[in-house]
Amino acid sequence: MPPSNRRSSIAARRPSISLPNPADSNTAAAACDAGAAIATASAAPSGDAGGAARLVSLDVFRGLTIALMILVNNPGSWAHIYWPLQHAPWHGWTPTDLVFPFFLFIVGVSMVFSFAARSERGATASLLARHVLVRSAAIFAVGLFLHGFPFFRLATIRIPGVLQRIAVCYLLAALLVLAARRRSLSRLAGGREAAPVAAVILVLLAGYWALMTFVPVPGYGAGNLTPQGNLAAYVDRALLSGHLWSQTRTWDPEGILSTLPAIATVLFGVLAGDWLRSQHPAQLKVYGLFFAGGAGLFAGRLLDAVFPINKNLWTSSYVVLTAGFAMVLLAGLYWLVELRGWRRWAKPFIVFGTNSLFVFALSGLLVKTMALIKISVERPAPCPPDCGAPAVWREISLHSYVYTRLFAPLAAPENASLLFAVCFVLLFLALNWLLYRRRLFIKI
């Protein structure tokens, strides 16, 4: 990977399109959010204990997560998706439900290496805090822009979102780390530095469980975890009515209260980053991550009986379970890439981890634009072509046109929809590879 100080900032040129009618495109907006969110994680360079070399396994983890995000957010048809590529309807989880927590976890790991490297270059805690504040505000603003595009109806714009949650979690987690390690940012973190982070994780997860379990919601009572009756939804309606997810209008999966446990997901990444920067032998680092991850998986399943695993509510059991998965996966990648030196297979994912903001904002904007652009097609006549019935025309989106004309005839519906998503991934891999070969790297 090229050094971060050779990166170039490039202004992405957004398309100017004249559209006749507004249209809703929440999925595409989510893709924009998620892509830009990853840019936050990749903006902080990773490194070893001295901050000089990159932790390539973290780059691979980042790229793998990004590729998965594109895959699950861009099927050919939402009516034809294999179940692992769908979110759980409410309680429970699927592999797709791991993607966003992996984003936040990577932000936490990257933060440790970034702060250490910047501190070694002379940055003070106050300077780092100022940097965090500016970056968080910029990320939040970009999230609002992506939600508003292209009509920018401020009276109904969705305020929460994936990118907005990333901004808030990054801000609060970073300020906590800076406060706890004000005089030891470049030192290898030990138990003294990790203890405050672990304590905050415990307070956030236990406190969120207590709020959701014991605080009554008017008309529903306490402990109601239904979509309408839970405390997080009530807070969203009370504070953000009219600015929530358009598919529900009454609650938001990235709402206010559920952001509290999401901060804990970032902090789990901070603890993992501390462990990887420690002076322990590399093999012991792998064992430690595997053990901690396995314990998280076991604890998450146990907590499910008390506080069900739920992505939309970001429950405490969900935080622990997904952090466990992230640690196990990072341990496996660390063993493969850092210890065994098997890196050739991972090159596409390393490339995917660069230019994150540009590539994924562009992918989300492309999907949203394809959903907004309408094409007139002839509707099949209700009788034979020679019956004299007049032609009937209907409008479909460019996205639907491309899928139905190019992909749907090739395979069964689920396979055709998956093929569309895979081609979308390959399209942006090719674009990112071109930028990577030219040493063009975009950062916030």
N, C-alpha and C positions, 0 to 999 in steps of 0.2 A: 504493500500500500504506500502511496506517496506521502511525504510529510504534510502535516496540516498547514505548515506555513507557506506551502506552494500552491495552496488552493486559490482559485480565482472566483470572484463574485460576478455572476452573470445575471442580467435582468431577463426574466422570462417574459416573452411576448404573448399576451393573452389574445385570443381571437375576438374580433368584433363582428357580431352577428345580429342581423335584424330578424326578430322573431315576432310572429303575428299574435300569439296568445301565450299567456303564462301557463306553466304546467308544473306540477309538483314532482320533485325528483329527490326524495329523501335518501334513497340508497346511494345515489351518486354523490350527494353532499356528504354522506358518511364516509364514502371512499376518499373524498377530498380531505376530510378531517383526519382520517386515520393516516393517510399518507403524510400530511404535514406534521402530524404528531410524531411520526418516526424521525422526521428531520430533527426534532428536539433531542432525541436520543443520539443520533449520529453527529450532531453538531459538537458534542463533547468528545475529543479524541481519547481513545483508550490507550493504555500502555502498561508496562510492567511496573515493578515496585519503584523503579527509579523514574518512571514517566517517560523514558526515552523510546522504547519500542512499543508497537501497537500490540494489543491483545487480539490476535487474528480470530480466535474462536468467538470473541464477542462480535466482531465484524460479521462473521458467518451467521451467528444467531440473529443479528439485526437483519441481514439480507434475507434469511429464511423466513423471518416473520413478515417482512414486507411482501415477499412473493406470495405468501399465504394470504395476506390481506387482499391483494389484488384478485387472487383466485376466488375467494369467497364472496367478494363484493361485486363481481362482474359475471354472473351466469348469463347464458343466452336467454333463459326464461326462468323467472322466479317460480313458475308453476312446476318446473321439472328440475329438481335439485336432489342429489343424493343426500341422505340424512346427515353424514358427517360434515357437510358443507352448509348446514343450516344451524341457526341458533336454537337453543332449547326454548319452547314456547313460554315457560315460566320457571318453575323449579326444575333442577337438574342441569346437566351440561352436555355439550358436544365438543368435538375438537375445535370447532369454530369459536367457541366461547373462550378459548385460551388465547386468542390472538391479541385482543386489547390488553389484558393483563401482562402479556409478554412485552408489549410496548412500554408500559409503565415500569416494569422490572428492569428493562434495558436502560431506561432513563436513570434509574438509581445506580446501576453498576457503572455506567459511563460517568456519572457525576463524581464518583470517588476518584477515578483516574484523572478527570478533567481538573478538578480542584487541586489535586496534588501537583499536576504538571504546571498549572498556572501559578501556584504558590511557589514552586521551585524557580519560576521565572521572575519572581518578585512581587506578585500580586498579593495585596493584603486582603483580609477578610471583608473590610468595608468596600474595597474595590470589587471584589467578587459578588458581594451582595447587590451592588449597584448594577452589575452586569446581569445578574439573575432577574432583577426587577424589570430592566429594560427588555430583556428577551421574553419574559413571561407576558408582558404587555403586548409585545409584537405578535407573539403566538396567538394570544387571545383575539387580537384584532384581525389576524388572518382568518381565524376560525369564523368570526362574524362575517367577514367578506365572503367566504365560501358559502355560508348559509344564505347570504343575500343575493348572490349571483343568480340570474342576471337582472332581476327586477328591483331588488333592494327595497322591499316594502317594510320600512322600519316599524310600522305599527304592529306587524305580525311576525317579524323575523324571529327565528328560534335563537334564543340566547345560549342555553346550554349546548354542549356538543362534545365530540371526542377531542377535538383540538383544544377546546376551552378547558376541558377537564385536565388534559395534559398540562396546560399552562398553570392552572391553579395547583395541581399536585407537585409539579416541578418547583414552583415558587415556594410553597410552604415546606416541602421536604428539604430543599436547598438551604433555606434560611435556618431550619433546625440544625442541619449538619454544620453550617457555618457557626452557629451559636455554640454548639457543643464542642467544636474543634477549633476555636478561634486561634489558638496558639500552636496548633499541631497539624495543620492541613497537609503539609508535605511529609510528615512522619508517617510511618506505617502504623495504621490504627490497631489498637489493642483492646483489651476488655474494657478499659476505662473509657475509651471513646465510643465503643459499640454499645455500652450499657444504656446511655440515654436514648439511643435510637430504638433499642429493643423495648425499653420501658414505654416509649411513645406508641409503638406498635401495639403493645398490650392494652394501653389506655384507649386507643382508637377502636380496636376491635371489640373490647369488652363494653366500652361506652356506647358504641353503635348498637350492639345487641341489646343493651339495657333500654336505650331509647325506643327501638323498634318493638320491644316486647312489653314495656310497662307504661309508656306514655299513651293515653287514650286519644283516639281520633274521633271528633264529633260525628255521630251517626254510625260509627263502626266499632268503637271500643278499643281496648288495648290489645296488642299482639296480633292484630289482623294483618296478614301478609298477602292479601289479594291485590290485584293491580290497582283497584280504586281505593281500597280501605287501609292501605299501609301508611305509616307516618310520613315516609319520604314523599309519597304522592301528594299527601295533604299539604306538606310544606311547599312543594312545587306549585300547586294550585294557588296557594295563598300569596306567594311572592312573585310568581312568574306567569300568571294566567294570561293567555293570549300569546305567549312566547315559548311554548313548549313544542315537543315533537309532534309534527302534524298527523302522524298515524294514530295518535291517541288523544291529543289536545288536553288530557287531564293528568298526565304524568310524563316524566322524561327519564329515559335510561341513564342519562348523564346529569341527573338533577343535583340539587344543592346538597341535601343531607347525605346521599350515597357517595358523595365525593370524599367524605371523611375516611371511610375505610379504604378508598382508592389511594389515599396518601400512604397508607400502610403498605400497599403493594410496591410503591416506589422505595419505601424504607427497607423492605425485604431485599430489594436490589442493592441498596447501599450496604447492607450487611454482607451480601455475597461479594460485592466489590472489595470490601475490607478484607475478606478472607483471601481473595485472589491476590491482593497486594501484600499480603503478609509474607514473612520470611520462612514459612513452612515449606517443606519439600513439595515439589509439584505433584507427586503421587498422593501425598497426604491431602493436598487441596482437592484432588478429584474425589478421594474417599469422603472428605468432609462435606462437599457439596452433595454427593450421592446420599449420604446419611441424613443430612438436613432435609434434602428434598423428599426422601422416603418418609421421614417423620412428618413432613408437611402433608403429604398425600394421606397418610394414616390419620393424622389429626383432623384434616378436612372432612374425611368420611365420617369420623366420629361426631364432629360438630354438626354434621348435616342433620342428625336426629334432633338437635336442639334448635338450630337456626339453619333452615334448608339452604343448600347451595343454589344460588340464584344470581345470574349475571345482571339482570335489570335492577335488582336491589343492591348489588355488589355486597352481598352478605359476608359476614366474617368468615364463615366456613368456605365461601368461594375464594376469598383472599388467601387463606391458608392453603387450600388445595391447589390453586393456580400458581402460587409461589413455589410450592413443592414441585410441580411439573417443570417450572422454569429452571429451578436449581438442578434437577435431574438432567434436563436437556443441555444446560450449559456445561455440566460436568462431563457429559458424553462428548460434547464438541471440544471441550478443553483437552480431553484425553486424546481424541483423534487428531486434532490440529496442532496442539502445542507439544504434547508428549510424543506421539507417534510420527508427527510431521507429515501427515497425509493431508495435503492442502489442494492438490490439483482438482479434485472433485468439487471443491468448495468455491472455485473461482466465480461461477455465476452469482453465488450468494454474496460474495465479497463485492462484486460489481453492483449488485442490487442495493447494497448498503450505502452507496455513495449517491450524491445528488438527490437526496431523498425528497426534499421539499419541492424541487422543480418537477421531478418525474411523477410524484404522486399527486401533487396539485394538478399537474397537467392531465394525469389519468382520470382524476375525479371530474375535472372540468370537461374532459372529452366525453365521459359517460353522461354527464348532465346535459351537455349540448346535444348529444345524440338523442336523448330522451325528449328534448324540447323541439327539435327540428321535425316538422311533419312532412310526409310525402303522400301524395294522393295515388292510390292504387285502385284498380278496378275490382269491385266485389263480384264473385262468381254469380252468374245469372241463375235464377231459379228454374230455368228451362233450357233446352238445348240451344246452342249458339244461333241456330237459324229460326228460332221461334219469334223473332221480331221484338223481344222485350228490350227496352232502352238500357243502356249501360248504367250501372250504379257504381259510384265512386265513394271511397272512404279514405280517411286520413289515418296513417299509422306513423309511429316515430321512426326516425332513421335507424335507431337501435333495433327495433322490431323488423324493419325492412332487411337489414343486413343479416340478422339471425335467420329469418324465415326463408330468405332467398339463397343464402350461401351455406348455412350450417344445418338447418332442420332437415333438408333432404338427404343428408349424409349418414344419419344414424338414428337410433331410437331417441326419443325426446331427452332423457336424462344424459345420454352420451353426447348428443348434439349440444346441449346446454353446457356441459363440461368442456367440450372441445372449444366452444366460443371463449370460455373463461381462460383456458390454457393458451389460446392464441393471443388473448389480451395480455397475459403475463409475458409471453415471448416478444410481443410488440414493444413493451416498455423495457424489457431486458436488452433488446437490440438498441433502443435509443440510449439507454444508460451506458451500454458498452461503448458506443460511439463517443460519448462524452468522456468516458473513462480513458479510452485510448488517446484522446487528445489532451488529457490531463486537465480537463475542465471540471472543477468541483464547485458547487454552489452551496453556500451556507447562509443561515439567517444572520 
